[in-house]
Amino acid sequence: MAKDYSRADRVGQQMQRELAELIRLELKDPRIGFVTITDVEVSRDLSHAKVFYTLMAGEDVETQYTLNRSAGFLRSELSRRIKLFKMPELHFQYDHSVERGMSLDQLIAQANQTRAADDDGQED
């Protein structure tokens, strides 16, 4: 039976939990607003990790820059919390999936309203 859950996936989930806590408690930079870590994708060889995040205010270039500048600090703190031979390099990327999901939800709601209006018009 093949593994359904790879080591890279398990490391990514642990990194996601630890990064969320580190950013919330350890990073004191005011340029980093209310950041939510949505996912961490770790390469199979565990050398790189894409860290996906969202912000309450939407995408912000300054937050992206600050997170990338603090990647070294976060990586060293992660290495104290997670025991790996080599801690993956962190690459922060803004996660657009939440915004896309909200826009799709609005489109579905509009389509349902249009359908309901058409159904009401046909019953007369």
C-alpha positions as CSV (number, residue, x, y, z in Angstrom):
1,M,0.0,0.0,0.0
2,A,1.4,3.4,-1.0
3,K,1.8,6.2,1.4
4,D,-1.1,8.6,1.1
5,Y,0.5,11.2,3.3
6,S,4.1,12.0,2.5
7,R,6.7,13.3,4.9
8,A,6.8,16.6,3.0
9,D,3.1,17.0,3.7
10,R,3.5,16.3,7.4
11,V,6.5,18.7,7.7
12,G,4.5,21.4,5.8
13,Q,1.6,21.1,8.3
14,Q,3.9,21.3,11.3
15,M,5.6,24.3,9.8
16,Q,2.3,26.0,9.2
17,R,1.3,25.6,12.8
18,E,4.7,26.8,14.1
19,L,5.0,29.7,11.6
20,A,1.5,31.0,12.6
21,E,2.5,31.1,16.2
22,L,6.0,32.6,15.5
23,I,4.5,35.4,13.4
24,R,1.9,36.1,15.9
25,L,4.1,36.1,19.0
26,E,7.7,36.7,17.9
27,L,7.6,39.2,15.0
28,K,7.2,42.7,16.3
29,D,7.4,44.5,13.0
30,P,4.3,46.8,12.6
31,R,4.5,46.4,8.8
32,I,3.3,42.9,9.2
33,G,-0.4,43.2,9.7
34,F,-2.8,40.5,10.6
35,V,-1.3,37.6,8.6
36,T,-2.9,34.2,8.3
37,I,-0.8,31.3,7.1
38,T,-3.1,29.3,4.8
39,D,-0.7,26.6,3.5
40,V,2.9,25.5,3.4
41,E,4.1,23.4,0.4
42,V,7.4,21.7,1.1
43,S,9.5,20.2,-1.8
44,R,10.0,16.5,-1.8
45,D,13.7,16.9,-0.8
46,L,12.7,19.3,2.0
47,S,15.0,22.0,0.8
48,H,12.4,24.7,0.0
49,A,9.0,25.6,1.4
50,K,6.4,27.9,-0.2
51,V,4.5,29.6,2.6
52,F,1.1,30.9,1.5
53,Y,-0.5,33.7,3.5
54,T,-3.5,36.1,3.4
55,L,-4.1,39.5,5.0
56,M,-7.3,41.1,6.2
57,A,-6.7,44.1,4.1
58,G,-5.8,42.2,0.9
59,E,-2.4,41.9,-0.8
60,D,0.3,44.3,0.4
61,V,3.7,44.6,-1.1
62,E,5.3,45.9,2.1
63,T,4.1,42.9,4.1
64,Q,5.5,40.6,1.4
65,Y,8.8,42.4,1.6
66,T,8.9,42.2,5.4
67,L,8.0,38.5,5.5
68,N,10.8,37.7,3.1
69,R,13.2,39.8,5.1
70,S,12.3,38.0,8.3
71,A,12.5,34.5,6.6
72,G,16.0,33.9,8.1
73,F,14.8,34.6,11.6
74,L,11.7,32.5,11.2
75,R,13.8,29.7,9.7
76,S,16.2,29.7,12.6
77,E,13.3,29.7,15.1
78,L,11.6,26.9,13.2
79,S,14.8,24.8,13.5
80,R,14.6,25.1,17.3
81,R,11.0,23.9,17.3
82,I,11.1,21.2,14.6
83,K,14.0,18.7,14.5
84,L,15.0,18.3,10.9
85,F,18.5,17.6,9.4
86,K,18.1,20.8,7.3
87,M,15.4,23.4,7.7
88,P,13.8,24.3,4.3
89,E,14.3,27.8,2.9
90,L,11.1,29.9,3.3
91,H,9.5,31.6,0.3
92,F,6.4,33.7,1.1
93,Q,3.6,34.1,-1.5
94,Y,0.3,35.8,-1.1
95,D,-2.6,33.4,-1.4
96,H,-5.2,34.6,-3.9
97,S,-7.5,31.6,-3.4
98,V,-9.5,33.2,-0.6
99,E,-10.3,36.2,-2.8
100,R,-11.1,34.0,-5.8
101,G,-13.4,31.9,-3.6
102,M,-15.3,35.0,-2.4
103,S,-15.7,36.3,-6.0
104,L,-17.0,32.9,-7.1
105,D,-19.4,32.9,-4.2
106,Q,-20.7,36.3,-5.2
107,L,-21.2,35.1,-8.8
108,I,-23.2,32.1,-7.6
109,A,-25.3,34.3,-5.4
110,Q,-26.0,36.6,-8.4
111,A,-26.9,33.7,-10.6
112,N,-29.3,32.3,-8.0
113,Q,-31.0,35.7,-7.7
114,T,-31.3,36.0,-11.4
115,R,-32.8,32.5,-11.6
116,A,-35.2,33.2,-8.8
117,A,-36.3,36.4,-10.5
118,D,-36.8,34.6,-13.8
119,D,-38.8,31.8,-12.0
120,D,-41.0,34.5,-10.4
121,G,-41.6,36.1,-13.7
122,Q,-42.7,32.8,-15.4
123,E,-45.3,31.9,-12.7
124,D,-47.5,34.9,-13.6
